[in-house]
Structure formats: C-alpha cells, structure tokens
Amino acid sequence: MCLFIETIRIENGQICNLEYHTERFNRTRAAFWNDIAFIDLKEFIYPPNILGVQKCRIVYGKRIEEITYASYQVREVTSLRLMVDNTIDYTYKKIDRERLNTLFSQRGAADDILVIKNGFLTDTSIANIALYDGNTWFTPAHPLLNGTKRAKLLEKHLIVEKDIPLSQITDYSYIMLFNAMIDWEQIKFAVNEKYLIL
C-alpha cells in the first residue's frame, strides 16, 4: 500500500497551518483513491500541551494509519550540493523517499542537496527554497513538492513563483530554506561557491 505523510508544526501547544495540511492531505487521498470522504485533521490531532516546538507526523493512505508527536530541533544547513536529476518525481509527500535519500547520500561535505531538474532549481531534500534578487524573494515555479508553508507564503505575497535556471543562480544574493517545520528567515545564507557546491 502506498503511504504518505503530513508533518505539522506544533508550537507551545498550538497547531500551525492546519488548513493547508488538511487540504493537501485530502487532495492526495483523492488522487489515489475513489469515493473518499473528507477528513478534518483537527478532529484527530491532540497536541501535547507543552512549551517548545513539537513535530506531529501523520502517516496515511486512504485513511489515517498513525499519528505521532516528537520534540523538534532544526537541523543546521549552511551549504548545499547541487545535484542533477531530470526524472525525479516527488509530487506527493510519500513515505518512500528512496530517490531523495540516494541523492542526499552523495552530498559529500555539504549539509544538504539542491536538486536541479531539467536545468531549473527545485527543492532541497527537506525544504522548499526562495532566492532574493535584491527586491523580491522568488521560489521555483516547479518545486519537487508543493509545500504547505510555500502555499501560505505565496498566498501572503511574501514570495513569487518563477522558473529559476541554474545558469542564472548568480543573479541572486541569498537563498532561504523553509518548510512546515522551518520558519521563514530561520535558514538563510549567501549565494556563492562556498555555500552552493557544484
């Protein structure tokens, strides 16, 4: 059976961006199974009432299989290995991350990878990205995964979609990584050969 995951940030007992996760959860189920009933995730999440950041992980197929909670700390990322893969497909947030894990294992001394597909920037192994040109933060128009934080930032007009060719990466001064667990501005570094490694 094909299984998927939603990873939801819980901060000081408050569930973050739940409507975006619920929408993706139900959209994914509808893409793989017929005659599914809408599930409202808020009826299934009972976050621990503690301070700090917790990760709620929902494993699901046609129905919810498992919900777990764990404390969370952001993994430090200060460098990315640029990896080319023109056939990778991670449209849905699957448990099976074998292709991404294989690319990640080839990162060498870098902290993570940045996948280049058909000459364009996509995502890292764990996060969507945005690049700053001095005026605007642009996010790749064709990411590997349409993240929930990405959807929210687009809706708030904090980022703008754009195809970003690898050949034009030096047009940007900074890169930002973000996802459901990594806040905007939390991981940001300069675009240069020290941090983006060919």
N, C-alpha and C positions, 0 to 999 in steps of 0.2 A: 504494500500500500504506500502511495506517495504521501509523505508528511511534510508539513510546513510549520513555520514558527512566526510568532509575533513576539518581539522583545519590547517591553513597555517600561518606561522610567517611572518610578515612584519616589517622590521627594518629600520627606517629612510626612509620610502617610498619604500624600495627595497623588492621584493618578494623573499623569501628564499626557496630553494629546490623544485622549482615548477615542474621540470621534474619528480621527484619522486611522487609528489602528483597527477600529471596528469596521470602517469602510473597506480597508484593504483585505481584512480577514474574510468578509463576506464576498467581496469581488473575487478573491482567489478561489473560494469554495465554489462559486457559481461557474467559474471557468473549467472546473474539473468534474463537477457532479451536477446531475439534473435534479430538479424538484427539491432544492434545498430550502429550508426555512431560514429567514433572517435570525441571526443570533446577536443579541445585545451584550457585548462583553462586560458591561458594567454589572450585569447580574451574576457574573462568575468570578470577579476579581475582588478579593477581600485583603487589601494590603495590610501588612504589619504596621501597627501604629507606633513607629519608632522614628527617631531623627536620622537624617542622612539619606543617602541615595540607595534605593533597592532596585534590582532588576527583576521584573516579572516576566517569566518565559512561558508562553503558551504554545504547546505542541498540538497540532490539529490536522485532521483530514476532513472528511465530511462532517465530523463532529469533533468536539474538544477531547483530546486524549489525556492531557496532563497540564497542570499549572504549577509552577514552582516559583519561589522567591529566594533571592540571594543578595547579599550586600554587594555593592559595585564600586570599583575604582577605575578611572580612565587609564588605559594603557598609554604610556608616553609614546608619541610618534613625532620624530623630528626629521626623518628622512624617508624618501620613497624611491624604490627601484622601479623604473619604467619597464613594464612587461607587455609585449605584444601578443595578443590572442584574438584572431579575427573570427573565431567561431564560437567563442564562449557565450552562453545564454544563462542569465540568472534573473529572468523576468519576474519570477515568483520566489519568495523567500523560503526556499526549501531547506530541509534539514541536510540534505545531500549537498555538501559544499566541496566535493572532491576536486573539481576543476580549479576552484579558487584556492583550495589548500595546496594543490600541486604548484601553482604559480607562487603562492606565498613562500613555499619551501625553497624557492630559487632566489629569494631576495638578497642573499649574501649578508653584508653588514648593515643593510638598510633596515629600518624598523617595520616597514610595510611595503606594499606594492601599489603602483598606479597602473591600471590596465588600459592599454591603448588598443582600440578595436577599429579596424579599417581606417587607420590614420588619425582617429579622434580620441580625445581623453574621455574616460568613462568614470570609474569609481576606484577607490582603494578596496582592499579585501573586506573592510568592515564599514566603510563610510562613503557617503556622497561627498562631493567636493564643490568648491566655488573658487574662482580666481578673480583677483582685483586688478583692474587696469588703471587705477588712479581715480576713477569716478564711480564705477559700478562693480558689484560682485556678480560674476557670471557663473552659471552652473551648466555642465554639459547637457545639451538638449536630449541626448540619448544615453542615459546612465544605464548601468547594468541592472540596477534596481531602483524603482521609484520609491524612495524612502518617505516615511511619514513626516519627518522633520523637514525634508525637502519640500513636500507638498504645502506645509504650513508656511515656510519661508517664501515660497512663490506666491501664495495667497496674500501674504502681508507685503509683497513687493520689495522684500529685502534682498532677493536675488532675482536674476533674469536668465531665462533659458537661452542657450546659444551653442551652436556647434563650435567646438574648440579644437582645431587641428594641432597635433603635436608640433608641427612646423612653426606655429605661432605662439608657442608657450612663453617665449621670452618677451612677448607683448605685455605680460602680466608681472606684477611686482610681488604679490602674496598669494598663497594658497591656503584655504580653510578646509578642514575636515569636520563633518558633522553627521550625526545620526540620532536615533531616538534616545540614545544614552549619552551622547557627546553634545554638550551645549554649543551654540553659536559663540564664536570667539574663544573657545576653550583650547582648540588645537589650530594654530596658525603659524606659518613660517614663510620665509622669503623664497621666491622662485629663483634658484640659481643652481649651478652644478654641484654645490656642496650638499644640498638637500634633495635635489631631484637627480637621480643617478641613472645614466643610460647603461 
